[in-house]
Amino acid sequence: MAEEKLLSIRNLKTRFFTPEGVVKAVNGVSFNVPKGKTLGVLGESGCGKSVTAMSILRLVPDPPGKISADAITFEGRDLLSLSPADIRKIRGNDIGMIFQEPMTSLNPVYTIGNQISEALILHRGLNNSDALDMAIEQLKLVGIPAPEKRVREYPHQLSGGMRQRAMIAMAISCRPQLLIADEPTTALDVTIQAQILDLMLELQETLGMAMMMITHDLGVISEVSDDIVVMYAGQVVESISVNTLFGGAKHPYTKGLLASNPVMGRKFKTGKKRLNEIVGSVPSLISLPSGCLFKDRCPIAFEKCKQRPPLFTIDKAHQVRCWKVEAKAVDDGLIESVCNTDTDDASNRPAE
């Protein structure tokens, strides 16, 4: 039985018009988030992950930003065609969002209780007293101790971990069908990160919501995701299931991210432990290079990389934007055969 799509994005493009030129922050992104499942969005800083999330909720200011897409469909409704009033009814109600920095996302002059209550008053029609009682229940749900006290405190009075839990309480207060979490564990220590991830998984199971997890952390991705899209320079370069990611990734960028992940006991020829790196940096989004956007950093680039590759479909759950995938498919006769190729064979070595 096919998974039911909750969110479907087709050919999303987000531009920022600046004095220096047009920034192509998101450049033709497409993916689906099924009901009750988690989609991980992976990539380094500046690849377009956060702008994609902001574009879904139409939070990109216009001007200087401009959002366009063939469709951004949520439960059969095209979010781009909704009036400002209608999209506000969806934000914080049907779709919740956890922003990157809780200290800057929380309003410093309002109590935690007031900030959680706001969505309940707006979307659920509760009065101030009932909304505050519900805010206390939300803080209990996310594991904040002494919620009756914390609900009357200000963000600066909470620790980083508690602020993040308060943000989660705000995001789920109206029981959204989709929760977008933008780097929810950034700047937290490892122990608190694990607690936050466990909490989110528990809430997902309890509430039955879908999640879109945005991160550059492979550990977070592997912990919570069902499927993953890897973004680079505003494009999706690989779409893959989490079960296939660590053994079956095909795009050189995805492989580079995996190789740069710290592994206990990893040693190189020198006998010293060190991390691999992806040489170079993300190209300017104002003046994108021709051809494959990764070619200048790619260890296996060849002549055809001077042309812009499409997304090649390996199987139902795996797409790759790389000419090497097509080349291998041509050699073997079928694109499906790429799934079974050795990642260290000749087709993956740098061209002479």
Protein Blocks (a to p, Z undefined) as FASTA:
>chain_A
ZZddfbdcehiacddddfkbccdfbghiacdddehiacddeddehilpmmmmmmmnopac
cdfbdcddfbdceehiafklpcfklmmmmgoplpccddfblmlmpcfkbcfklmmmmmmm
mmnopafklmmmmmmmmmmmnopahkllmmmpcfklpcfklmmmmmmmmmmmnopabdcd
ehklgoiafklmmmmmmmmmmmmmmnopacddddfbfklmmmmmmbdcddeehiafbdcd
fklmmmmcfbfklmmmmmmpccehiacfkopacddddehjdddfklccehjfklmmpckb
cfklmpccddddfblmlccddfklmmmmmmnopaklmmmpcfkbmklpccZZ
